[in-house]
Amino acid sequence: MALSAKRPSRGDEARKRILHEVTETSEKKKRLNAEIEETLYRKIKIKAVEEGRSISDITRDLWSEYLSK
């Protein structure tokens, strides 16, 4: 881990805790549906395959990151 000269903000620990709670849980899952353009879906699918991840995993990570702001 690299050292940082920047002082961490108070929110950093809270963000990490929330991200951990959301991603590392055995909580019952709910389905989320969204309409998106076919070209965007294809790009997402290609990226997921390249990374060896599911679209659901990527989507959960993106929502967790968004909510931690």
For each residue, the residues with C-beta under 8 A, 3 or more apart:
1:
2:
3:
4: 8
5:
6:
7:
8: 4 12 13
9: 12
10: 13 14
11: 14 15
12: 8 9 15 16
13: 8 10 16 17
14: 10 11 17 18
15: 11 12 18 19 68 69
16: 12 13 19 20
17: 13 14 20 21
18: 14 15 21 22 64 67 68
19: 15 16 22 23 64 65 68
20: 16 17 23 24
21: 17 18 24 25
22: 18 19 25 60 63 64 67
23: 19 20 60 61 64
24: 20 21
25: 21 22
26:
27:
28:
29:
30:
31:
32: 59
33:
34:
35:
36: 40 41 44
37: 40 41
38: 41 42
39: 42 43
40: 36 37 43 44
41: 36 37 38 44 45
42: 38 39 45 46
43: 39 40 46 47
44: 36 40 41 47 48 55 58
45: 41 42 48 49 55
46: 42 43 49 50
47: 43 44 50 51 58
48: 44 45 51 53 54 55 57 58
49: 45 46 52
50: 46 47
51: 47 48 58
52: 49
53: 48 57 58
54: 48 57 58
55: 44 45 48 58 59
56: 59 60
57: 48 53 54 60 61
58: 44 47 48 51 53 54 55 61 62
59: 32 55 56 62 63
60: 22 23 56 57 63 64
61: 23 57 58 64 65
62: 58 59 65 66
63: 22 59 60 66 67
64: 18 19 22 23 60 61 67 68
65: 19 61 62 68 69
66: 62 63 69
67: 18 22 63 64
68: 15 18 19 64 65
69: 15 65 66
